[in-house]
């Protein structure tokens, strides 16, 4: 008798608890959607304010100083300067490049004879 009463109470409590959890979950979804729409509206307002400020602000053109231009120097850099030591020690050319090198060596040897 006690076990049937206990199971009856448990069976009655499970739907009540699950509906409360579902209601809480729906409330969380509603809160999140409201917060998202509020953030979306704030973002729209900020974007419109930024656009208005950009349109009102006078445009300034950038003029490069001749001193800054003359101080910069462009020079070629060797690839070996930028590679790691491990890459240079364990370097292996591709199979295609090795075959091309071999073909070029054979052609140059045939020309010399």
N, C-alpha and C positions, 0 to 999 in steps of 0.2 A: 504494500500500500504506500509506504513511504517513497519507494523508488518511482512508482507511477505518478505520485504527486510531485516529486522532484522533476521528473521528465516533463510533466505538464507545465510546470513553472518555467523550466528552461525553454521549452518550445514556445511559450507565450512571450518570453523575454527576448528571444533572438530576433523576431521581426521588429520589435520596438527599438532595439539597439541598432539594427541595421538601417532602419529608416532614419534614425537620428544621425547616423554617420553619413548617409546619402544627403540629408538636408545640410549637414555641415559642409560636405564636399561641394554641393551646389552653391552654398553661401560663399565658399572660397573662390569658386569660378566666377561668381558675380562680382566679388570684390576685385579680383584680378582684372576682369574686363573693364570695370569702372576705372581702375588705376591706369590701365593701358590707354583708355580713351582720354583720360585727363592728361597723361604724358604726351599723347599725340596732339592734343589741342595746344598744350604749352609749346611744343616744338614748332607747330605752325605759327604761333604768335612770335616766337623768337626769330624764325626765318623771315617773317614779314618785316619785323623791326630791323633785322640786319640788312635786308634788301633796301628798305627806305633809307637807312643810314649810308649805305653805299652810294645810292643815287644822289643824296644831298652833299656828300663829301666831294671837295674838289679833287680832280685827278692830278696826280703828280707824276711827271715823267722822270724816269731814272736816267741820269747823265753819268756816264762812267768817267772817272778821273783818269787823266792821261798817266799820272804817277802809278796808279794801281795796275794799269795795263802794261806799262813798261817793266814793272817788277816781276811779272810772271814769265817764266821760261818754259817752253814745251820742248822736251827732249825725248828721243826714243829710248825705250827700256828693253833690255834683253829679257826674253822669257825665262832664262835660267836664273835671273835674279829673283823672280817671283815664285819659283817652284820650291817645294820642300825638298830637303836632302833625301828623304825616303823615296820620293818620286824620281829623283835623278839616279839613285843607286839601283833601284829595281825597275828601271825603264825597259820595256819590251815593245818594239814596234809591232804593228798589226801584221797579220799574215799577208794581207794584200800588199802592204808597203815592202815587206821583205821580198815578195815575188817580183815586184817592180824593180827593186834594187838589183836583184839577181839578173833580171832580163837586161837591164841597162849595162851591167858589167859584161855580160856575154856579148852584147852588141858592140861595146867598145873594144873587146878583145878580138872580135871578128874583123873590125875595121883596121886594127893594127896589123893583122897578117895580110 
